[in-house]
Amino acid sequence: YTEVEYPGQDQFQLRKAFITIGDLNISPVYLTFGKNTVNFTNSATYAPFTHGFISHYFWAQTDDNPLVELGYSRDGWHLAGTLIK
């Protein structure tokens, strides 16, 4: 997954590569392992190609070391604990 590719860009930027184990239809608990953005807040913006205020200051992303995230999602609630080096 790469967020933005620009015309003429020579290299592919692998920013996210992770595996999530769990089925929210069966259990509200899931486990994620890999290179991913740390689940901190909703940093979505109205413009798909720009970063918002939150992502500029709090966007934590793993570089070479993978993260491990244990999450819970049910009834509109989403809680996650993340281990990151």
C-alpha positions in Angstrom: 0.0 0.0 0.0 1.4 3.4 -0.9 -0.6 6.5 0.0 0.4 8.8 -2.8 2.2 8.1 -6.1 3.4 11.1 -8.0 3.8 11.2 -11.9 7.4 10.2 -12.8 8.1 8.7 -9.3 10.8 6.1 -9.8 10.6 4.2 -6.5 7.7 2.4 -4.9 7.2 3.5 -1.3 5.9 0.6 0.9 4.5 2.5 3.8 2.1 -0.2 5.1 2.4 -3.9 5.0 0.6 -5.8 7.8 -1.4 -8.8 8.7 -4.6 -8.7 10.8 -5.9 -11.8 12.4 -9.5 -11.9 13.6 -13.1 -11.8 12.5 -15.2 -9.0 14.0 -18.4 -10.9 13.1 -17.3 -13.7 15.6 -15.3 -11.8 18.2 -14.6 -8.1 18.8 -10.9 -8.8 19.4 -8.2 -8.7 16.6 -4.4 -8.8 16.4 -2.3 -6.9 13.8 1.4 -7.4 13.1 3.6 -5.6 10.6 4.5 -2.1 9.2 1.6 0.2 9.9 0.5 3.6 11.2 0.1 3.5 15.0 -3.6 3.6 15.8 -3.7 6.9 17.6 -6.7 8.9 16.4 -8.9 9.5 13.4 -6.7 11.6 11.2 -8.8 11.6 8.1 -9.2 14.8 6.1 -11.7 16.0 3.5 -9.0 16.3 0.8 -7.5 12.8 0.1 -4.1 14.0 -0.9 -3.3 16.2 2.1 -2.4 15.6 5.7 -4.4 17.2 8.4 -3.3 18.9 11.6 -3.4 15.7 13.7 -1.3 13.7 11.2 1.4 16.4 11.0 2.0 16.4 14.7 1.0 12.9 15.9 1.5 10.6 12.9 3.5 7.7 14.3 4.6 5.1 11.8 6.9 2.2 12.1 10.1 2.3 10.0 12.1 -1.0 10.0 10.7 -2.7 13.1 7.1 -4.1 13.0 4.4 -3.2 15.5 2.1 -5.5 17.3 -1.5 -4.2 18.0 -4.2 -5.8 20.0 -7.5 -4.2 19.4 -11.2 -4.3 20.4 -14.0 -3.1 18.1 -17.7 -3.2 19.0 -20.8 -1.0 19.0 -18.9 2.1 17.6 -16.1 1.7 20.1 -12.5 1.0 18.9 -9.8 0.5 21.5 -6.3 -0.5 20.6 -3.0 -1.2 22.4 0.2 -1.0 20.4 3.7 -2.2 21.1 6.3 -0.4 19.0 10.1 -0.1 19.3 
